[in-house]
Amino acid sequence: MYKYAIEIFYSEEDEGYIAVVPELAGCSAFGETEEAALKEIMTAIELWLETAEKEGREIPQPVGKELLRAIVDEKIAFRSARPQGAGT
């Protein structure tokens, strides 16, 4: 089973939660709660992968964990590079 990063955010316009999988183009779902959006995106991921396989499209390897690690490392490096007392 692939494990992709999932982003969930509240949409004022839609009055609900939107879940997206940035690594799977067009893979998104809606829910009235975060939990509902998460449940729906899991179904959407499964359908996206099934369709891609049937159509012979390349299925991207998940890189969400590595991307998150790079962002965290960058923030840590930025904090370390700031002079003492900066921003306080």
Secondary structure, 3 states (H helix, E strand, C coil): CCCCCCEEEEECCCCEEEEECCCCCCCEEEECCHHHHHHHHHHHHHHHHHHHHHHCCCCCCCCHHHHHHHHHHHHHHHHHHCCCCCCC
